[in-house]
């Protein structure tokens, strides 16, 4: 996942890719207060700080029984 905005914020799709979860999971984290919105883009879509996304994912990983495996070498 690569940050494509000059301000360093990421979109919901990018946050989901970074945390290796679905977009709906990111929205649930926001609704439950685990992840704060950092702002809105030009189209009115939510933006997040990558560090906040990483912290929320790490905090919730054990509860979700999610195991992060390293990528397989080709």
Sine and cosine of phi, psi and omega as CSV:
sin_phi,cos_phi,sin_psi,cos_psi,sin_omega,cos_omega
0.00,0.00,0.73,-0.68,-0.04,-1.00
-0.85,-0.53,0.71,-0.70,0.08,-1.00
-0.95,0.30,0.82,-0.57,-0.06,-1.00
-0.95,-0.31,-0.10,0.99,-0.01,-1.00
-0.99,-0.14,0.55,-0.83,-0.01,-1.00
-0.92,0.38,-0.47,0.88,-0.02,-1.00
-0.99,0.16,-0.12,0.99,0.06,-1.00
1.00,0.02,-0.04,1.00,0.02,-1.00
-0.99,0.13,0.34,-0.94,0.02,-1.00
-0.82,-0.58,0.41,-0.91,0.00,-1.00
-0.99,0.13,0.08,-1.00,0.03,-1.00
-0.89,0.45,-0.66,0.75,0.03,-1.00
-0.89,0.46,-0.68,0.73,0.02,-1.00
-0.92,0.40,-0.62,0.79,0.04,-1.00
-0.89,0.45,-0.66,0.75,0.02,-1.00
-0.90,0.43,-0.67,0.74,0.03,-1.00
-0.90,0.43,-0.65,0.76,-0.01,-1.00
-0.90,0.43,-0.67,0.74,-0.03,-1.00
-1.00,0.07,-0.10,1.00,-0.03,-1.00
0.85,0.52,0.72,0.69,0.07,-1.00
-0.73,-0.68,0.06,-1.00,0.03,-1.00
-1.00,0.07,0.32,-0.95,-0.03,-1.00
-0.86,0.52,-0.63,0.78,0.03,-1.00
-0.87,0.49,-0.52,0.86,0.04,-1.00
-0.92,0.39,-0.66,0.75,0.05,-1.00
-0.88,0.48,-0.70,0.71,0.02,-1.00
-0.89,0.46,-0.61,0.79,0.03,-1.00
-0.92,0.40,-0.64,0.77,0.03,-1.00
-0.88,0.48,-0.63,0.77,0.03,-1.00
-0.91,0.40,-0.73,0.69,-0.03,-1.00
-0.89,0.46,-0.55,0.84,-0.04,-1.00
-1.00,0.00,-0.05,1.00,0.07,-1.00
1.00,0.04,0.19,0.98,0.02,-1.00
-0.99,0.13,-0.38,0.93,-0.05,-1.00
-0.68,-0.73,0.76,-0.65,-0.01,-1.00
-0.99,-0.16,0.60,-0.80,0.09,-1.00
-0.96,0.28,0.63,-0.78,0.02,-1.00
-0.99,-0.13,-0.21,0.98,-0.01,-1.00
0.36,-0.93,-0.20,-0.98,0.01,-1.00
-0.81,-0.58,0.54,-0.84,0.07,-1.00
-1.00,0.07,-0.13,-0.99,-0.06,-1.00
-0.89,0.46,-0.47,0.88,-0.01,-1.00
-1.00,-0.06,0.01,1.00,0.02,-1.00
1.00,0.02,0.22,0.98,0.03,-1.00
-1.00,0.05,0.50,-0.86,-0.05,-1.00
-0.92,0.39,0.55,-0.83,0.09,-1.00
-0.83,-0.56,0.48,-0.88,-0.04,-1.00
-0.71,-0.70,0.42,-0.91,0.12,-0.99
-1.00,0.08,0.73,-0.68,-0.01,-1.00
-0.83,0.56,-0.61,0.79,0.01,-1.00
-0.90,0.44,-0.65,0.76,0.03,-1.00
-0.90,0.44,-0.63,0.77,0.02,-1.00
-0.90,0.43,-0.70,0.71,0.00,-1.00
-0.89,0.46,-0.65,0.76,0.01,-1.00
-0.92,0.40,-0.67,0.75,0.02,-1.00
-0.90,0.43,-0.66,0.75,0.00,-1.00
-0.90,0.44,-0.70,0.72,-0.01,-1.00
-0.90,0.43,-0.64,0.77,-0.01,-1.00
-0.91,0.41,-0.58,0.81,-0.10,-0.99
-0.98,-0.18,-0.06,1.00,-0.07,-1.00
-0.86,0.51,-0.75,0.66,-0.06,-1.00
-0.92,0.40,-0.68,0.73,0.00,-1.00
-0.89,0.46,-0.53,0.85,-0.01,-1.00
-1.00,0.05,-0.06,1.00,-0.04,-1.00
0.84,0.54,0.65,0.76,-0.02,-1.00
-0.99,-0.13,0.78,-0.63,0.04,-1.00
-0.93,-0.38,0.81,-0.59,0.00,-1.00
-1.00,-0.08,0.90,-0.43,0.03,-1.00
-0.99,-0.16,0.56,-0.83,0.04,-1.00
-0.93,0.37,0.44,-0.90,0.00,-1.00
-0.90,0.44,0.52,-0.86,-0.01,-1.00
-0.99,0.15,0.73,-0.68,0.03,-1.00
-0.96,0.29,0.70,-0.71,-0.04,-1.00
-1.00,0.00,0.00,0.00,0.00,0.00
